[in-house]
C-alpha cells in the first residue's frame, strides 16, 4: 500500500499502528496522519531506536498492509 492510500485510510489504520507501536499516543497518531517520515521519527523518539531502524519498521509495516 503506498503512502497516499495509507493517508486516505489513516483513521482505520490507527488501531493497527497502536497494536504494533503501543508507546505512540493518540496525539502522536493525530499528528502523523499517515506521514511515514513523521511516523518513523515518532518511533525513533518513543522507542530509542536509530532512524534507519525506525524507517525499516515503517516500510515493513506498509508492506504488511
C-alpha positions as CSV (number, residue, x, y, z in Angstrom):
1,X,0.0,0.0,0.0
2,X,1.5,3.3,-1.0
3,X,1.7,6.4,1.2
4,X,-1.2,8.1,-0.5
5,X,-3.5,5.2,0.3
6,X,-2.2,5.0,3.8
7,X,-3.0,8.7,4.3
8,X,-6.5,8.1,3.0
9,X,-7.2,5.2,5.3
10,X,-5.2,6.6,8.3
11,X,-8.2,6.6,10.7
12,X,-8.9,3.0,10.0
13,X,-5.2,2.0,10.4
14,X,-4.6,3.8,13.7
15,X,-5.7,0.7,15.6
16,X,-3.2,-1.5,13.8
17,X,-0.5,1.1,14.4
18,X,-1.3,1.2,18.1
19,X,-1.1,-2.6,18.3
20,X,2.4,-2.5,16.7
21,X,3.8,0.5,18.4
22,X,1.9,0.8,21.7
23,X,4.0,3.6,23.1
24,X,2.7,6.1,20.5
25,X,0.0,8.3,21.9
26,X,-3.3,9.2,20.3
27,X,-1.9,12.7,19.9
28,X,1.1,11.3,18.1
29,X,-1.1,9.4,15.7
30,X,-3.3,12.5,15.0
31,X,-0.2,14.5,14.0
32,X,1.3,11.7,12.0
33,X,-1.8,11.5,9.7
34,X,-0.2,8.7,7.6
35,X,3.1,10.6,7.0
36,X,5.7,7.8,7.1
37,X,8.7,10.1,7.8
38,X,6.9,11.6,10.8
39,X,5.9,8.1,12.0
40,X,9.5,6.9,11.8
41,X,10.6,10.0,13.8
42,X,8.0,9.2,16.5
43,X,9.0,5.6,16.6
44,X,12.6,6.7,16.9
45,X,11.7,9.1,19.8
46,X,9.5,6.7,21.7
47,X,11.5,3.5,21.3
48,X,15.0,4.9,21.3
49,X,16.0,3.2,18.0
50,X,18.2,4.6,15.2
51,X,16.5,6.5,12.4
52,X,17.3,3.8,9.8
53,X,15.7,1.1,12.1
54,X,12.6,3.1,12.6
55,X,12.3,3.7,8.8
56,X,12.8,0.0,8.2
57,X,10.0,-0.8,10.7
58,X,7.7,1.6,8.9
59,X,8.5,0.1,5.5
60,X,7.8,-3.4,6.8
61,X,4.5,-2.2,8.3
62,X,3.5,-0.6,5.0
63,X,4.3,-3.9,3.1
64,X,2.2,-5.9,5.5
65,X,-0.9,-3.9,4.7
